[in-house]
Amino acid sequence: MKKRIRNLGILAHVDAGKTTVTEHILYLAGAIRSVGNVDKGTSLSDTMDVEKRRGISVRATTVTFEWEGVQVNLIDTPGHVDFAAEVERSLRVLDCAILVVSAVEGIQAHTETIWAALKALEIPVILFVNKVDRMGSDMAAVVEDARARFSPDIVQLNQPVDEGNTEASIRELEGETLKETAERIAAKDDSLLERYLDEETLEWSDLAPVLTNAVPQRELFPVLCGVAKNNIGVEALLYGVITYFADTQGEGGDPVSGVVFHLEHDSKLGRIAGVRLFAGRLENRDTVTNATAEREEKVTQIKRSAGSRFEDTGVLTAGDIGFVCGMPDVQIGDMLGDPDRVPGDYRLSEPLLSVQAIPEDEADHTRLAEVLLQLSSEDPHLNFTWFEDERELHVKIMGAIQTEILTEVLGTRFGIPTHFTEPTVIYKETPATSGYGNEQYTMPKPCWAIVNYLIEPGDPGSGVSFASEVGVNDIKARYQKEIARSIDGALKQGPKGWEATDLKITLVEGSDHVQHSRAGNFKLATNIALLRGLTETDTILLEPILVFRIEVPEAYIGKVTSEIIGGRGVLDPAESKGARVIQSGRIPLATSMDLPIKLSSMTSGTAKSSFRYACYEPCPSGQGVVRPYHGISPLDRSKYILKMRGAITESV
């Protein structure tokens, strides 16, 4: 009999009680003997020392358990936006999700971002409104807001008793709430809707099959409430996971198809890769093709996660999640076997700030670089860069909390006391017009790489696209593959010192040499040609833009809008909400990094604000930062060729 599996994610804005929900689910399922406490650092899903001390989730944690004959691979994800990259990687392997919302704070900025991702990836969702025992809890308002901002197809399945009281509990629906839920479910089935309109009394046995069929199709979204810390409503939530979500799909007899979504390092086992298998079967000692890296990988051990430890399984089947050892160079995002069965990924956000890591002891510089390289493999968004000539180590971050966590991890896990510089905004650049970049690298022998690229501006947000019009008779296929691999690296620094993006690159002419050409020749020639071409076309500086939503008492709205306009912000029409005003709009990150603090000060702490990344837009003339090229520039052609050939080092 085929194993029934749910790959379940638990997601939330920070402090909604997500990890507490996870702990009680695991306890009910018998996966743990006692419920851990986030504040005391005893929760199973917070495995890192820094997570236990801080009481926040930093890494996504997978725990496997069984309930009612179904295997659940539960992934508890970080709620803080600084660690959204962990959420991104987890989303790719989920079949279903629980979205936890605080009954007091309601829908927050990161809640909206997560919902948008779940919608884009077509992942079925159950919402759990937590903390209905807290003063200020308003379940009805949360449901109404969710219908307005998420979907009108949200259906409430239970309701609180003594809401806002420490003795709060839950009960089945009754009265108008029950009637409304019945109507929303009946609307998804023609015969049931006809009976409802004829004022026939509908029993739950009539409604349940429709709900069960609609939830996996994202036609209805159940909402349950409770108090996770008191284990109120959690069993109903777990019942909902088993009842309303569908079994994972996947054929074990098909060719292997999987993706690496998680990496960690173990002192004994080495690199351990979290893998979701969409088709096929893997066993210990199997060899599998890494389609992304174009190489074969040897599987030595397959395990499953029990939170703080791994258990041997020896096999990974279609639809399941496992942890694979024996692939020392594998990277997050690598596709194993058939890549066509792997779903696309989704970007929740991107790092908009950069910091420099400085070891307290200069003798630790090289070791710190090695450690940051390892951490960057575990979290590719860090995008570690080592500028050897300036002896600078740079990483990209989402926010200040991330640097605090990195400082702790470097000190406690690796024993390298480190401090970070103040964060700076990450700008980008894009071609101002179309043009060509070329290079003829034919001396000193042995070498031969002649390339000519057409460089064109792309649509905003389109990233980088590459195409070749050159046949394999002029440049062999293996050299053209090397060119494609080298494009991203060649664009890391444009003429203004920032990553170049939103452009189309076409290889229009070129040649290799039967005797003198090497793959590395084309990487070198590409680096020179593209920077030369971007310099000729000139580039436009781009800056990150945030969208904001600010709610303040009406008396303060004048001060708030004045501050936003002064920061080059753009205002949407304001909305009234009783005695308060909701102001939304857009503002550059560069002028708003301390805006939440200013808002709190100017409104005596009464402002509620949320900010999230929107896009990159052209920077007005005179604004932004242009920086010099780090290292030896490809435009310093002779010196750069010597460096690439190993004849000189960066420090020369």
N, C-alpha and C positions, 0 to 999 in steps of 0.2 A: 504493500500500500504506500502511495506517495505521501511523504511527510508534509504536514500542514505547517506553514511558516508565515509569520508576520514580521517584516522588517519595519520596526516602529520607531519614530523619532519623537522625543519630547522637547518642545521648543517654547521659548517665552522671552519677553523683555526681562531684563535683570530684576531680581527681587520679587518676581511674581509667585515664587514658591515651587518652581519646576523641579529642583532636586529633591525637595521634600515629597512631592508627588511620586517621584521615582523610587525613593526609599520605601514608601508604603506599598507601592505596587510590588516591589521585590519581596517585601515581608509577607504580603498576602499570598504571593505565589510560592512561598517557601524557599526562595533563593537566598534569603538571609535569616538568621535566627533572631535578630533584634533590629529595631529601626535606628539608623544612624541619625545624627543631628548635625546639620550644616554648620551652625554656630560653634559647635564643639569640635568640629573637624573629624567627625566619626562616620560621615556618610560614605557608603561603598563606592559611589560613582565619582567622588572627588578623591582620586588616588595620589595626586602629586602632593608633596609636602607643602608647597606654597598654597595649594587649594585648601588644605586642611587649616592652615594658619589664617588665611584671608577669609575663608567662608564663602568663596566664589568659585565657580567652575571656570577653568582655563582651557582644558582640553575636552573634547568629546570622548565619552566613555561608553563602551559597548558591554552589555551584560546579557547573557542568554539564559532563559528559563522556560519552563513549560507550564501551561495553564489550560485545563479542560481539553487536553489532547492536542493543543497547538503550541509549537515552539515559537517563542517571541524573542527576537534579537532586538533588544531595546537600546537605543542610542540616546544618552542624556547629553545634550549640547549646552555650551556656554550661553548665558543670557546677555552678558555684557557685550555691547556693540564692538568693543575693542578686539573681541575674539570671534567676530563674525565669520572669519575664514574657516573656522572649525565647523560652523553651521553649514557653510557652502558645500564643503566636502561631504558632509553627512547627507545632505539633501539628495545628492546624486544616487544614493543607494537605498533610499526609503521607498516603501510601498504605501505607507500611511503615517499619520502624524497626530499627536495631541498638542494643541496650542493652548498653553496655560495663560490665563489673564487674571490679574488682580481685580477683585470686586470693588476695591477702593480707587485705585489709580486708573482702572479701565484700560482701554486700548491706548498704547503708547507708541512712540516712534518706531522702535524695533519690532513691535507687534505688527505694524503695518508692513514693514519691509519683509518680514517672514511670510506674511499672508500673500504678498505679491509673488514671492518665490514659489510657494506651494501652488498657487494658481497657475503660474507659468509652467510648472513641471507636472501639473494635473495630478497632484497628490491628494487623496481624500483626507479630510480633517474632522476631528472631534474637538470642540472647544471645551475647556474646563475652567469655570470661573471659580477661582480659589479665594480663600480668606473672607468668606461671607460672615465670619464672626467678628470682624474688625469694625470699629466705629467708622461710619462713613460708607459702609458697604451699600451698593445699590445695584443689585442683580438686574432689575428691570431696565435701568439706564444703560448698563453694559450691553445687554441683548439688543436694545433699540439702536445703540451706537454701532454695534457690529453689523446689524442689518443695513444701516445707512452707509457704512464705510466698506463693508466686506461683501455681503450678499443678502438679498431679501429671503433667500432659501435657508436661513438659519432657523432651526426648530428647537425649542426649549423642551427638555425631557424630564426635568425635576425642578423643584423650587425650594428656596430656603424657608426655615421657620425661625422666628426670633432673630431675624437678620440684624447684624450690627451689635449683637450681644455675645458675650463669651460663651453662652450656653447654646449658641445657634446650632441647628441641625438641618436636615433636609426631609422632604416628603415627596410623594407622587403629585403630579399635577392635578389641579382642580379648578373649578370655576372658569373664568374667562381665559385664563392661560391655557387650560386644557383644550378649550374650544378652539382657540387660535392655532395651537399645535396640530389638532386634528384637521383643521382646514388646510394648513400648509402641506401636510402629508397627503391628504386626499387629492390635492391639486395635481399631484404627480401620477395619478391613475384615473383614467376617464370613468370607469365604472364606479369607483369609490367616490369620485367627485359628484357623480350623478346622485348617488345615495345620500351624500352629505347635503346637496342642494335640496333634496326632497325631505330634508330635516329628519332623516332616519338616524337613530342613535348608532354610532360607530364604536365598536369595542376595540380594545388594544390589539386583539387577535386579528382584526381587520387591517389595522394600520401598520403593524409590525413588519409584515412581508414587504410592503411598499417601501418602508424606510430602509429595510435591509438591502433591497435592490437599488435604491437611489443613492445611498451614501458612497459606495465604491465608484459610482459614475459622477461624483461631485454634483449631483442634482439636489442633495440636501446635506446640511451640516448640523449634526446634533450638538446641543449645548447642555452640559451638565454642570452642577455647582457642588461645592462642598468646602470642607476645612481640612486640608491635607494633613496638617500637623496633628489633628485629632483623629485621623483616619476616617473622616466623615465624607462619604461620596466617592471614595477611591475604589471600593469594590464595584460600584455601579459603573465607574469609568473603565475598569478592567473588563467587566462584562461587555461593555460597549465595544471595546477593541476586538474581542473575540466574535461578537455577534454582527457588527455592522461593517467591519472591514473584510475584504476578500482575501483568499489564500494567494500567496505569492505564485507567480507564473514562472515556468522554466522547464526545459526538457533536458533530462540527464543524458539522453542518447545523442544529442546534438554536439557539434564541435564546441570546445571550450570557449567561453566568452565572459570576461570579467574585467573589473577595474580596481585599481589600488586607490583607496580613499583615506588611508590613515597610515602613518609610520611612527614607530618608536624604536628606541635602541635599548637593548638588554646586554648587560655585561657578559652573560654566558651565551645567549642565543644570537647576539648580533642584531642586525636590522630585522624587525618584525613588521610585515606588511599586512594591514587590514584589507581584505579583498571581498568584494561582493561578486558572486558568480551568477551570471544571468542565464547561462546555458552550459551543458557539459558536466564534467566531473574531474576533480583533481585528487590525486592520492600522493602520499609520501613517495619520494624518489621519482616522481613524474618530471618530464621536461615540458615546458610550455613556452610558446613564442610570445615575446614582449613586442607587440605590434608597434608601440610608440617608439621604442628604442631600437627596433629592428635587430633583436638578438634573442638567443635562447636563454631561458632561465631554468635553473635546477631547483626543484622543490625538495627540501630536506625534511621538514616537519610541518604538519598542519594542526592548528590548535583552535579552541574557541575560548572566548573571554568570559571569565567569571568575576569581572570587576578588577580586583587587585591581583589576580593570578590567572594563569592560563592552564587549560586542561587539554590533554592530547585527544585528538579525534582521528587523525591519520587520513581523513577524507573530507572533501568539500564538494557538495552537490549543488545542482542548479537551484537558484533561488535563495541560497543560504549565504551567510557571512562567516568568514573564518579568518584566522591569522596565520600567515604563511612565513616560514623561515627558509633561508637559503638563497635569497635573492639580494646580494650585497649592494648592488648599484641601482635597485629599483627606486622609482620616484613616485610621489603622489600624482595621480592622474594617469599613470601608465596603464594602457589597455592590454590585457592578456588574451591571447587567442584572437577570435573574430571580433574586430572593433565595431562592426556594423550593428551588433546586438546591444552595445553599451549606449545608454541614453546620454544626451548632452548635459553639460553642466550649467550652472546659473551663478552669476556674480551678484551677491547681496550688496557689496560695496567694494572699494579698493583703498589701499593705504594712501593717504593724502599728505602724510608728514614723514620727514626723514630726521634721524638722529645719528650722531656719531658716538660710538662706544669707545671709552677710554679706560684701559686697565689702571688700577691704582699703582701697580708695579709695572714699569715699562718692560721688564723682563718677561712678562706674561703676554706681550703683544701677539706673538706668533701663535701661541696656544689659544688665546682668545679668538683669533681669526679661525682656527680650526673648529673651535666649539660653535661659533656663530654659523659656520658652514653646516655643521651637523644640525643645529636648531633650524636653519633655513630649509633643510631637507624635510624636517618634521612639519614646518609651516612655511611653504614656499612664498607666502605673501611678505615675509620678512625681506626677501630679495636682497640678501647680504651682498655687499660689494666691498672689495678690498682694494683700496688705492695705495699700492705699494710704495710709489715714489714719495707721496705725502705722508705715508704711514698712518693712513686714516681707515677706520673700519666703520662702514655705514650700513644701517638697516632701515627699512621702511616700517612705519607703525600706523595703527589706527587712532591711537590716542595715548594720553599720559599714563593711564592705568597699565597699559601694556609695557611701558618702560619700567614701571615699578616692579611688575612681575618678572620681567627679564633680569632686572638687577638682582632680585632674590634668587632666581634660578641659577644665574651665573655664580653667585656667591655660595649657595648651599649645595647645589647639585654638582658643580664643577670646581668649586674652590677658587674662583677668580673674582676677587672684589673689583667691581666695575662701576663707573658712573657714566651717565649719558648727557650730552649737550641738550640745550633747549631745542624743542622740535622746530623745524622749518618747513614751510609749505613746499610741496612737490609740484612744480610747474611742468608743463610739457610743451612741445612745439610741433608745428605742422607746416608743410610747404606753402609758401605764399602764392606760388604759381607753378606751372609745369616746366620741366626742363630735363636735361640729361646729365648723367654722371658716368664717367668712363675711366678705365685704367688698363694700361698695357704693362703687365708685369712679366718681363721676359729676360731680365738680367738681375743679378748674376746667376749663371747656370749652376745647378739644374733648376729651372723653374719655367713655367709658361702658363699664363692665365690672362686672356684678353676678354674684357666684359664691357658692355655698354647698357646702361639702364635708363629707361624712361621713368621719370618720377612725376606723379600727378597728385594733386590734393584729393583726398577722399571725403566722403560725407562725415559730418560731425558724429563722433562715437563709433565710427566704422572700424577703427583699429588699423591693422596693416594687412594688405593683401599682396600676394606675389604670384606672378605668372611668367611663363617663359614662352617666347616665340622662336627660340633657337632649337634646331633639330639636334638629335643625338649624334649626327655625323659631324657636327661642328664642335659641340661640347658633349662628351659622353654622359650617359645617364647618372653615373655615380658622382660625377663632378657637379652635375646640376642638383643632385640631392644635397651635396655639401653646401652649395650656394643657398638652397632653401633653408637649411639648418642654421646658416650663419646670419640670416637677415636680421633676426631679433637682436643679436649681439651687436651688429653694426649700427643699429638705431638707438643704442643705449644713451649715447651722447650726440646731440645735434650741434649746429653752429652756436647756439645759445647755451649749450652745456646741459640740456635736458633731453629726456627721451623723446624721440620723434614718433608721432602717431597720426592716425587718420590720413593715410596716404596709400596710393597704389604704386607698386613697383613692378615693372615689366622688363625682363631681360630681352632686349631686342637684337643684340649682336654679340658675337664672341667666338672664341676658338680655343681649343686645347692643342697640345703637342703630343704626338704618339710616344715620344721618348722623354721629354723634359717635364711634363705636367704632373703635379701631385695634387691631391684633394685640398691640402692646406694652402696651395697657391691661390685657389679661388676664394677661400675665406679672406685672405689678405687683400686680394684685388677688390673684393666686394666691400670691405671696410673702407678702403680708400675711395672707391668710386662713389659710394652712397654719400659719404660726408662731403666729398667734392661737389656732388650734384645738389645736395641740400644747401650748400653754401652759395652756389650759383642761383638757385631759385629763391633764396632767402626764406626765412621761416617766420611764422606768426607765433608769438608766445601765447600759451593757453593756461588758464588758471581754473582751479576747482571751484565749482559753485554748489552751494547747499540750498535746499528748500527748508523753510522753517514754518512752524506753527506756534504762535505765542498767544496765550490767554491771560489777560490782565483785567483788573477792575477798570471801569470806564475812565476814572479820574486820571489814570496813568497813561492812557493810550497816546496822548500827544508827545510825551517824553520818549516813549518807546519808538514811535514812528520816526521821530527826529533822529534818534540814534541809528536806526536802520538806514535811513536815507543818507546820513553822514558816512556810513560804511559802504556806499555804492549799492545799497540794496534796492530791490524792486518790490513794490507792495501790490498784493491782490486786493480786491474789494473786501473790506472788513465785514465780519458777521457779529450780530448782537446775540448774547446769551444771558438774558436777564440783566443783572447789573455789571456783567463782564463783557469784554469784547475779544473776539478771536481774530487775530491778524496773521495772515499767511503771506508767503512771498519767497523771494530768492535773494541770496547774498553771497559774495565771495568769501571763501574760507579765510583768506588773508586778512580780512577786516573784521572777522567775527569770532576769532579763536577764544576771546575772553567775553563774548557777548552774554552767555548765560550768567556769569558772575555780575556783570553790569546790570542786567535785568533784575536780578535778585536785589541788588543794592538800591536801584532807583524806584522799585515798587515795594520796598520794605518786606521782601520775601514772599509777596503774593503772586508773582508771575509763575505760570507754568509754560515751559517751552520745550520744543523738540526740534532737532536738526538732523537732516540726513543728506547724504551725497546725492546730487542730481546729475551733474555732467561737468565736462570741461568746456569753457567758452573762451573766445579771444580776449586777451587782456588789453585794457585801454592803453593807449600810448603813454609812456612815462610811468606805468605801473608794472609790478612784477619784478622779478630778479633774473638778470642774465649773469651766468657764472662761467669762469674759464674751463677749458677742457681739462679733465683729470687725467694725468699720465701723458705719455707721448702721443700726440695727435697724429692720426693717419695723414693729415695734411702736411706734416713734416715728413715727407715721403721717405727720404733716404734713412733718416733715423728710425722711422717706424719699421721699415723693412729689416733693418739690423736687429731691432728688438724682436720682431716676429721670427727671425731666424735664430734667435738666441745668442746673437753676437754681443748685445749689450743688455743691461737690465734697466728697469724703469728709473732707477735713481741716478743714471748717468745724465 
